[in-house]
Amino acid sequence: MYALWMISKLIPSSTVLKQTIERFPLPALFSAIAFLIVFLFGGDADDKNVLGQAFLFCIFGFFFTVLTKLVRENIGLPKNKHILLLLSGFGFYAFVVTFNDDISQIFYLIAIILLAFMVVPFLQKNPLKTPENDLFWSYNNSFWLGIIGAFFASVVLFAGISLAFIGITFLLFKIPPDLYFRVWMFAAFLFAPLYALSTIPKSISSIDLRLERSCLFIAKWVLIPLTLLYISILYAYFAKIILIWDFPSNRVALISGGFCFLAIITYMASWPLKSTQGKVLDFFYKNLFKMLLLPLGMMAFSLYLRIEDYGFTQQRYWGVIACLWMVITSLYFVFSKQKYLKVPPLILIALLILISVGPLTPSNVSVKSQNNRLMKIVDAHHLLDPDKRDVKSITFEDNKEISDLIRYLHHKENTKALPKEIRQRAKHQNIASYHEVLGLSEVRRNAKKSDEHVSGRIPFHINTRVYEQNLALSLKGYDYLIPSNNNITLHSHRENSWAEKKVSASLEMKMRIEGKSIIFSSYGRQDLVFDLSKIIASNLDKNKNEEGPYTLVQGNSDWKVKLLIYNISGNKWSDTNETFINYIRLRALIKEGDY
């Protein structure tokens, strides 16, 4: 009974949900459509197809229409201007989606909207006698606790229904596994959004100013003492750096930034305690932002050293944005007399708008920075000119840096991120071809100068154009096909999950790569050895894409195997021309008995 009472308190009544839908009809509609997309199509919806795009549009539409509703309620926006605001927002979304491949920019927009939720009721002059910071804290306390409550309520709902399904499965009949997924989609994309919306105050005049004693207790006796402890640790750490004169730039930025961020959040979250008497609290509220200036300065210097040596990556760029936000926020609270709590989120909104589209996006900045680093080395050694370049004069460190940059731009960003001078000359859009354009071999990430052959290792990939969806094969003349609906990836340097396979009651076989051969073995049967050296030799320099898999057949009186090879990946040593196989993607048709 107590559990049912707790659930009834956690989950809002049908009347409250009905009032929420009447207040937020457009957000409720977008939430329902997003739920229907994932409920009906599930994993078929990704950001590359129409369903995925529709789903992302609904997610954006939900947040944006909530924002416009709050603007209208709190600022008194006329209906025609409200419609214009809606059209402008969706038009901007269409612009971002049309002219940008980076899906993360949509989430930047959603982050901006979430931050705007915090400040919309406070963009006009406070009409109440209550201090604005107290209203701001109470409003956002209700808002964020509502989001947390929505999450826990959706988990409770999902867990309760799942337990019922488990009971039905054990006692009556089996519940399909995908039904659990659909219940979670209902809880996450329909129930939780409506729950969260139901907790948003209609106006600042309706805000409950009662303070949550449990939250303030945690802030007073846990968060604030820990924050002061963290800052003390930072100052002790900086003293150590000065004494030993050693500046580990990568660690300082992460540690300083993390501690300073927690300090600012603690300051804002514990605002009502500012009026509470106590030496520790007085010291905290009067001196916090002054104390943060030195750690933030060290963080900025650390980021500068890292960027000076290695350029911008998306992670470092976000570090710069975070540092800039915390520095501006700290300076505001140090020098401003007003000290409004709404200013930090407004500063962050401005920074996110600045980097959400155009040349200042994290992706664009990191690509440009790493391209400049790459082309600086390439141009210095004339690597794009076969007549002028001298590969032997390139140091191991430069070769390794080029390989690191190519891998970053190819994997972390996208194929088009690499300089067009390199992409246009490459036979294939892969790392090996990019190195070939420059007359170099790839150097692995953790390689050392003393490693044997490391500067002469040239990766190769022999591929076919046959993919999983086109793998239907006839069993004509054979008894078994393994696997039935995919490929085996057989590795030469680590344990393989498919290395041992029970094909039938009478046939249990093992597969392994040995040199340039694949060996099939089975107890009581002669081994079948498939020599791949001819396939590798004839296709190594071509990197040729065949229309179908490479086929090899071996058999004896015990059994027969038809091997279908889809990909071979390995390395070639430039000084010895020796080849080594890393992995092979294959399938096998098997016949038992006489051959």
C-alpha positions in Angstrom: 0.0 0.0 0.0 2.8 2.4 0.8 4.4 1.7 -2.6 1.1 2.5 -4.3 0.8 5.7 -2.3 4.4 6.7 -3.3 3.6 6.1 -7.0 0.4 8.1 -6.8 2.4 11.0 -5.4 5.1 10.7 -8.0 2.8 10.4 -11.0 0.5 13.4 -11.7 -3.3 12.9 -12.0 -5.2 12.8 -15.3 -6.6 16.2 -14.5 -3.1 17.7 -14.3 -2.0 16.0 -17.5 -5.2 17.3 -19.3 -4.5 20.8 -18.1 -0.9 20.5 -19.3 -2.0 19.5 -22.8 -4.5 22.4 -22.9 -1.7 24.8 -21.9 1.0 23.3 -24.2 -0.9 21.8 -27.2 1.9 22.1 -29.8 4.6 20.6 -27.5 2.2 17.8 -26.7 1.6 17.2 -30.4 5.4 17.1 -31.2 6.0 14.8 -28.3 3.2 12.4 -29.5 4.6 12.4 -33.1 8.1 11.7 -31.8 6.7 8.8 -29.7 4.8 7.4 -32.6 7.9 7.4 -34.8 10.1 5.5 -32.4 7.1 3.2 -31.3 6.2 2.2 -34.9 9.7 2.2 -36.6 12.2 1.9 -33.7 15.7 1.4 -34.9 14.8 2.3 -38.5 14.8 5.9 -37.6 18.3 7.5 -37.7 19.6 10.9 -38.7 20.4 9.7 -42.2 16.8 8.9 -43.4 13.5 10.7 -43.5 12.2 9.1 -40.3 15.3 10.1 -38.4 15.0 13.7 -39.7 11.3 13.8 -38.8 12.1 12.6 -35.3 14.8 15.2 -34.8 12.4 17.9 -36.1 9.8 16.8 -33.5 12.4 16.9 -30.7 13.4 20.4 -31.7 9.7 21.4 -32.2 8.9 20.2 -28.7 11.5 22.4 -27.0 11.0 25.4 -29.3 7.2 25.5 -29.0 7.6 25.3 -25.2 9.9 28.3 -25.3 7.6 30.3 -27.5 4.7 29.5 -25.1 6.7 30.7 -22.1 7.7 33.9 -24.0 4.0 34.6 -24.8 2.9 33.9 -21.2 5.6 35.9 -19.5 6.2 38.8 -21.9 2.7 39.1 -23.2 3.5 38.5 -26.8 0.6 39.2 -29.3 -0.7 36.2 -31.3 0.7 37.5 -34.6 4.1 38.0 -33.2 3.9 34.6 -31.6 3.2 33.0 -35.0 6.1 35.0 -36.5 8.4 33.8 -33.8 7.4 30.2 -34.5 8.0 30.6 -38.3 11.4 32.2 -37.7 12.5 29.4 -35.4 11.5 26.6 -37.7 13.0 28.5 -40.6 16.3 28.8 -38.8 16.1 25.1 -38.0 15.6 24.3 -41.7 18.6 26.5 -42.6 20.8 24.6 -40.1 19.7 21.2 -41.3 20.0 22.1 -45.0 23.4 23.7 -45.0 25.2 21.7 -42.3 26.0 18.0 -42.1 26.9 18.1 -38.4 23.9 16.9 -36.5 25.4 18.2 -33.2 24.3 21.7 -34.2 20.7 20.7 -33.6 21.6 19.8 -30.0 23.4 23.2 -29.6 20.0 24.8 -30.5 18.2 22.6 -27.9 20.8 23.5 -25.3 20.2 27.2 -26.0 16.5 26.7 -25.6 16.9 24.8 -22.3 19.0 27.7 -21.0 16.4 30.2 -22.3 13.8 28.4 -20.2 15.7 29.5 -17.1 15.7 33.2 -17.9 12.5 33.9 -20.0 10.3 35.0 -17.0 13.0 37.4 -15.9 13.7 39.3 -19.2 11.3 42.1 -18.1 11.4 44.2 -15.0 10.4 42.4 -11.9 6.8 43.4 -11.0 6.9 41.9 -7.6 8.4 43.1 -4.3 10.3 39.8 -3.9 14.0 40.1 -4.9 14.6 38.9 -8.4 17.4 36.5 -7.4 15.0 34.8 -5.0 12.4 34.4 -7.7 15.0 33.2 -10.1 16.2 30.5 -7.7 12.7 29.4 -6.8 11.5 29.2 -10.4 14.5 27.2 -11.6 14.4 25.0 -8.5 10.9 24.1 -9.5 11.8 23.7 -13.2 14.8 21.4 -12.7 13.3 19.4 -9.9 10.4 18.9 -12.3 12.7 17.5 -15.0 14.4 15.2 -12.4 10.9 14.1 -11.2 9.8 13.4 -14.8 12.8 11.2 -15.3 12.2 9.2 -12.1 8.5 9.0 -12.8 9.1 7.6 -16.3 11.5 5.0 -14.8 8.9 4.0 -12.2 6.3 3.7 -14.9 8.6 1.6 -17.1 9.7 -0.6 -14.2 6.2 -1.2 -13.0 4.9 -2.2 -16.4 8.0 -4.4 -17.1 7.5 -6.2 -13.8 3.9 -6.9 -14.9 5.2 -8.2 -18.2 7.7 -10.5 -16.4 4.8 -11.9 -14.3 2.7 -12.5 -17.4 5.7 -14.2 -19.1 6.2 -16.6 -16.2 2.6 -17.3 -15.4 0.6 -17.0 -18.6 2.4 -16.4 -22.0 5.6 -14.9 -23.3 5.7 -11.1 -23.9 7.6 -10.1 -27.0 11.0 -8.4 -26.0 10.4 -5.5 -28.3 7.3 -4.6 -26.2 9.6 -3.6 -23.4 11.3 -1.1 -25.7 8.0 0.3 -26.8 6.9 0.8 -23.2 10.2 2.7 -22.5 9.6 4.8 -25.6 6.1 5.7 -24.2 7.6 6.6 -20.8 10.5 8.6 -22.3 9.0 10.4 -25.2 5.3 10.9 -24.2 4.8 10.6 -20.5 8.0 12.2 -19.2 7.7 15.4 -21.4 4.1 16.0 -20.3 5.1 15.4 -16.7 7.9 17.9 -16.9 5.7 20.5 -18.6 3.1 20.1 -15.8 5.7 21.4 -13.2 6.5 24.6 -15.0 5.0 27.6 -13.2 2.5 29.6 -15.2 4.0 32.9 -14.1 6.6 34.2 -11.6 3.7 35.4 -9.4 2.7 31.8 -8.9 6.1 30.6 -7.9 6.3 28.8 -4.5 9.0 30.6 -2.5 9.2 27.9 0.1 12.8 26.6 0.4 13.5 22.9 0.3 15.3 22.4 3.6 16.8 19.1 2.5 18.4 20.7 -0.6 19.7 23.6 1.4 21.1 21.3 4.1 23.1 19.4 1.4 24.3 22.7 0.0 25.4 24.1 3.4 27.0 21.0 4.8 28.2 19.2 1.7 28.5 21.3 -1.5 29.9 24.5 -0.1 32.6 22.8 2.2 33.6 20.5 -0.7 33.8 23.5 -3.1 36.2 25.3 -0.7 38.2 22.1 -0.3 38.5 21.8 -4.1 39.7 25.4 -4.4 42.2 24.8 -1.6 43.5 21.7 -3.5 43.9 23.8 -6.7 45.9 26.5 -4.9 48.1 23.9 -3.3 48.6 22.3 -6.7 49.6 25.6 -8.3 52.1 26.2 -5.4 53.6 22.8 -6.3 53.8 23.8 -10.0 55.7 27.0 -9.0 58.1 25.2 -6.7 59.1 22.4 -9.1 58.5 24.6 -12.2 56.7 21.9 -14.1 53.4 22.7 -15.9 51.4 19.6 -17.0 49.1 21.5 -19.4 46.6 18.7 -20.2 45.8 18.0 -16.6 45.6 21.5 -15.3 42.8 22.5 -17.7 40.6 19.5 -16.9 41.1 19.7 -13.1 40.8 23.5 -12.9 37.8 23.7 -15.2 35.9 20.9 -13.4 36.4 22.4 -10.0 35.5 25.9 -11.1 32.4 24.7 -12.9 31.2 22.9 -9.7 31.9 26.1 -7.7 29.8 28.3 -9.9 26.9 25.7 -9.9 27.1 25.4 -6.1 27.0 29.2 -5.8 23.8 29.5 -7.9 22.1 26.4 -6.4 22.7 27.5 -2.8 21.7 31.2 -3.3 19.1 31.3 -0.4 21.9 30.5 2.1 23.4 33.9 1.2 21.3 35.6 3.9 22.2 32.9 6.5 24.7 33.9 9.1 27.9 32.1 9.4 31.6 32.8 8.9 32.1 30.0 6.3 29.0 31.1 4.3 30.0 34.8 4.5 33.5 33.9 3.2 32.1 31.7 0.4 29.7 34.3 -1.0 32.0 37.2 -0.7 35.2 35.7 -2.1 34.3 32.7 -4.3 34.6 34.4 -7.7 37.8 36.3 -6.6 39.3 32.9 -5.7 38.3 31.4 -9.1 40.3 33.9 -11.1 43.6 32.3 -10.5 42.5 28.7 -11.4 40.7 30.0 -14.5 43.8 31.9 -15.5 45.8 28.7 -15.1 43.2 26.8 -17.1 43.4 29.4 -19.9 47.2 29.2 -20.0 47.0 25.4 -20.0 44.6 25.4 -23.0 46.8 27.9 -24.8 49.9 25.7 -24.5 48.0 22.6 -25.7 46.5 24.5 -28.7 49.8 26.1 -29.5 51.4 22.6 -29.7 48.6 20.5 -31.2 45.9 22.9 -32.6 42.2 22.9 -31.9 40.2 19.8 -31.6 36.5 19.8 -30.7 37.3 18.9 -27.1 39.8 21.7 -26.7 37.4 24.2 -28.4 34.7 23.3 -25.9 37.3 23.8 -23.2 38.0 27.3 -24.5 34.2 28.1 -24.5 33.8 26.7 -21.0 36.8 28.7 -19.8 35.5 31.9 -21.5 32.1 31.5 -19.9 33.5 31.0 -16.4 35.9 33.9 -16.7 33.2 36.3 -17.9 30.9 35.1 -15.2 33.5 35.5 -12.5 34.4 39.0 -13.6 30.8 39.9 -13.6 30.3 38.8 -10.0 33.5 40.4 -8.9 32.9 43.9 -10.4 29.1 44.2 -10.7 27.0 45.6 -7.9 23.8 43.9 -9.1 25.0 40.3 -9.3 21.9 38.8 -11.0 21.7 35.0 -11.2 20.2 35.2 -14.7 23.5 36.6 -16.1 25.5 33.3 -16.2 22.9 31.5 -18.4 22.5 34.6 -20.6 26.3 34.6 -21.1 26.3 30.9 -22.0 23.3 31.4 -24.4 25.2 34.2 -26.2 28.3 31.9 -26.6 26.3 29.0 -27.8 24.5 31.1 -30.4 27.9 32.4 -31.6 29.2 28.8 -32.2 26.0 27.1 -33.3 26.3 28.0 -37.0 28.9 29.4 -39.4 32.7 29.3 -39.3 32.9 29.3 -35.5 31.2 25.9 -34.9 33.5 23.4 -33.1 33.7 21.1 -36.1 34.7 23.9 -38.5 37.3 25.3 -36.1 38.9 22.0 -35.4 39.0 20.9 -39.1 40.6 24.2 -40.1 43.1 24.1 -37.3 44.2 20.5 -38.0 44.2 21.0 -41.7 46.6 24.0 -41.2 48.9 21.8 -39.1 48.8 19.0 -41.7 49.5 21.3 -44.7 52.3 23.1 -42.8 54.3 19.9 -42.6 53.3 18.8 -46.1 54.3 22.1 -47.7 57.5 22.2 -45.7 58.7 18.9 -47.2 57.0 19.3 -50.6 55.2 16.0 -50.1 52.6 16.8 -52.8 55.3 17.2 -55.4 56.9 13.8 -56.3 59.8 15.5 -58.0 60.8 17.7 -55.1 59.9 15.6 -52.0 62.6 13.6 -50.2 60.9 11.0 -48.1 64.1 9.9 -46.4 64.6 13.4 -45.0 61.3 13.3 -43.1 61.8 12.6 -39.4 59.9 9.9 -37.6 58.2 12.5 -35.5 56.9 14.4 -38.6 55.7 11.1 -40.2 53.9 10.2 -37.0 52.3 13.6 -36.7 51.0 13.4 -40.3 49.5 10.0 -39.6 47.9 11.2 -36.4 46.4 14.2 -38.2 45.1 12.1 -41.1 43.5 9.6 -38.7 41.8 12.4 -36.7 40.4 14.1 -39.7 39.3 10.9 -41.3 37.7 9.3 -38.3 36.9 12.0 -35.8 35.5 14.4 -38.4 34.6 13.1 -41.8 36.2 12.2 -45.1 35.6 15.7 -46.6 37.5 17.2 -43.7 40.9 16.4 -45.2 42.5 19.0 -47.5 41.1 18.7 -51.0 44.7 18.7 -52.4 45.1 15.3 -50.7 41.6 13.9 -51.3 41.5 14.6 -55.0 44.8 12.8 -55.6 43.9 9.7 -53.6 42.8 6.6 -55.5 40.5 5.7 -52.6 39.1 7.6 -49.7 41.0 5.7 -47.0 44.0 6.3 -44.8 46.3 4.1 -46.8 45.6 6.1 -50.0 46.1 9.4 -48.3 49.6 8.3 -47.1 50.3 7.0 -50.6 49.6 10.5 -52.1 52.3 11.9 -49.7 54.8 9.1 -50.4 54.7 8.0 -46.8 53.6 5.0 -44.8 51.3 5.1 -41.8 52.8 5.2 -38.4 50.6 3.8 -35.7 49.4 5.9 -32.8 51.6 4.3 -30.0 54.6 3.7 -32.2 58.1 4.5 -31.0 61.1 5.5 -33.1 62.9 2.3 -32.2 60.0 0.1 -33.4 61.1 -2.3 -36.2 59.5 -1.6 -39.6 57.2 1.1 -38.1 58.1 3.7 -40.7 57.7 1.1 -43.5 54.3 -0.3 -42.6 51.8 0.3 -45.4 48.2 -0.9 -44.6 46.3 -2.5 -47.4 42.6 -3.3 -47.8 41.3 -5.7 -50.5 37.5 -5.1 -50.6 34.4 -6.2 -52.5 31.2 -4.3 -53.2 29.0 -7.0 -51.6 27.4 -6.0 -48.3 25.3 -7.8 -45.7 22.0 -7.0 -47.3 23.1 -8.8 -50.5 24.4 -11.9 -48.9 21.6 -14.4 -49.8 23.4 -17.6 -51.0 22.2 -20.9 -52.4 23.1 -24.1 -50.5 23.1 -26.1 -53.8 25.7 -28.8 -53.5 26.4 -28.0 -49.8 24.9 -28.9 -46.4 25.6 -25.8 -44.3 26.2 -22.0 -44.7 28.0 -20.2 -41.8 27.0 -17.7 -40.7 23.5 -17.7 -42.3 22.9 -14.0 -42.4 26.2 -12.1 -42.0 29.9 -12.3 -42.3 32.6 -13.8 -40.0 35.4 -11.4 -39.0 38.4 -13.6 -38.4 41.3 -11.8 -36.7 44.9 -13.0 -36.8 46.1 -11.3 -33.6 43.3 -11.9 -31.0 40.8 -14.5 -30.0 37.9 -14.9 -32.4 34.3 -15.5 -31.3 33.8 -17.6 -34.4 37.1 -19.5 -34.2 35.3 -22.6 -33.0 31.8 -23.4 -34.3 29.5 -26.4 -33.8 28.0 -26.7 -37.3 26.0 -29.9 -36.7 25.8 -32.8 -34.3 28.6 -34.5 -36.3 30.7 -31.5 -37.3 32.5 -29.2 -35.0 35.2 -27.1 -36.7 37.8 -24.5 -36.0 39.1 -21.7 -38.1 42.4 -19.8 -37.8 44.7 -17.5 -39.8 48.2 -18.7 -40.1 50.6 -16.6 -42.2 48.8 -15.9 -45.5 46.5 -18.9 -45.1 43.2 -19.8 -43.5 43.0 -23.3 -42.0 39.8 -25.2 -41.3 40.2 -28.1 -38.9 37.8 -30.6 -37.3 38.4 -33.6 -35.1 38.8 -36.8 -37.2 39.1 -34.9 -40.4 42.0 -33.7 -42.5 42.7 -30.0 -42.3 41.7 -27.8 -45.2 44.3 -25.1 -46.0 43.3 -22.0 -48.1 46.3 -20.1 -49.5 45.5 -16.4 -49.9 48.8 -15.3 -51.2 47.7 -15.2 -54.9 44.6 -13.1 -54.0 46.7 -10.7 -52.0 49.5 -10.4 -54.6 47.2 -9.8 -57.5 45.1 -7.2 -55.8 47.6 -5.5 -53.4 48.6 -2.6 -55.6 45.2 -2.2 -57.3 43.2 -2.1 -54.1 40.6 -3.5 -56.5 36.9 -3.7 -55.7 35.4 -6.8 -57.2 31.7 -7.3 -57.9 31.6 -10.4 -55.8 33.5 -12.2 -53.1 36.8 -14.0 -53.9 36.0 -17.8 -54.0 38.3 -20.7 -53.0 37.3 -24.4 -52.7 39.2 -27.1 -50.9 38.0 -30.6 -50.0 39.0 -34.2 -49.3 37.2 -37.5 -48.6 36.1 -36.1 -45.2 34.5 -32.8 -46.1 34.4 -29.9 -48.6 34.5 -26.1 -47.9 33.8 -23.3 -50.3 35.3 -20.1 -48.9 33.8 -16.7 -49.8 36.1 -13.8 -48.9 34.7 -10.3 -48.8 37.5 -8.3 -47.3 41.2 -8.8 -46.4 43.0 -6.2 -44.3 46.7 -6.2 -43.4 50.1 -4.6 -43.7 52.9 -4.6 -46.2 56.5 -3.8 -45.1 58.0 -1.5 -47.7 61.6 -2.6 -47.1 61.0 -6.4 -47.4 57.7 -6.4 -49.4 56.4 -9.0 -46.8 52.6 -9.0 -46.2 50.8 -9.7 -43.0 47.0 -10.3 -42.6 45.2 -8.5 -39.7 41.7 -9.7 -40.3 39.4 -11.3 -43.0 35.7 -11.1 -43.4 34.3 -14.3 -44.9 31.5 -16.9 -45.1 31.8 -20.6 -45.7 29.7 -23.3 -47.5 30.3 -26.7 -46.0 29.6 -30.2 -47.3 30.1 -33.4 -45.2 31.1 -36.7 -46.6 32.9 -37.7 -49.8 34.3 -35.1 -52.1 
